[in-house]
């Protein structure tokens, strides 16, 4: 077994880099850490060690659900209401895909970003 310190980052190929950057900044408050060339940007949620890398996809490259990632989860901060979070995703160009409860009192929502990547809240 290889011991790790956990997930370092999630790398997403996107159709419109600027639109996706704006989505993750506006909806989740992620901050730009740095750019690598003009086609890749590294983002981080303030106060955490998580990273999402957004990379401009080649024209023939699959993005979204066909790109090989089932979904990724983001834990809402204390006090953030799920309904309000879903509304913000929709207002920023994302979509609500489904809602439910993992267990009584443990609600979740599946939403998508503009490329169709599925995010569990």
NORZI-V29566 format. One record per residue. N is the residue number from 1. RES is the residue in one small letter. PHI is phi in whole degrees, 0 to 359 (NA if undefined). Layout:
<<N,RES,PHI> <N,RES,PHI>>
This chain:
<<1,x,NA> <2,x,264> <3,x,277> <4,x,230> <5,x,259> <6,x,104> <7,x,296> <8,x,266> <9,x,197> <10,x,239> <11,x,251> <12,x,243> <13,x,277> <14,x,232> <15,x,284> <16,x,228> <17,x,301> <18,x,295> <19,x,296> <20,x,293> <21,x,300> <22,x,298> <23,x,302> <24,x,291> <25,x,291> <26,x,289> <27,x,280> <28,x,250> <29,x,68> <30,x,289> <31,x,253> <32,x,288> <33,x,272> <34,x,192> <35,x,255> <36,x,244> <37,x,65> <38,x,260> <39,x,238> <40,x,212> <41,x,228> <42,x,256> <43,x,239> <44,x,216> <45,x,284> <46,x,304> <47,x,81> <48,x,232> <49,x,251> <50,x,285> <51,x,225> <52,x,236> <53,x,256> <54,x,254> <55,x,232> <56,x,297> <57,x,286> <58,x,292> <59,x,301> <60,x,266> <61,x,277> <62,x,287> <63,x,233> <64,x,70> <65,x,305> <66,x,284> <67,x,276> <68,x,103> <69,x,251> <70,x,294> <71,x,189> <72,x,226> <73,x,251> <74,x,235> <75,x,280> <76,x,288> <77,x,292> <78,x,308> <79,x,90> <80,x,281> <81,x,275> <82,x,300> <83,x,302> <84,x,295> <85,x,296> <86,x,297> <87,x,300> <88,x,293> <89,x,301> <90,x,296> <91,x,298> <92,x,267> <93,x,101> <94,x,273> <95,x,222> <96,x,273> <97,x,257> <98,x,177> <99,x,221> <100,x,178> <101,x,228> <102,x,290> <103,x,205> <104,x,306> <105,x,82> <106,x,239> <107,x,284> <108,x,215> <109,x,220> <110,x,258> <111,x,235> <112,x,230> <113,x,273> <114,x,300> <115,x,272> <116,x,96> <117,x,297> <118,x,270> <119,x,240> <120,x,264> <121,x,252>>
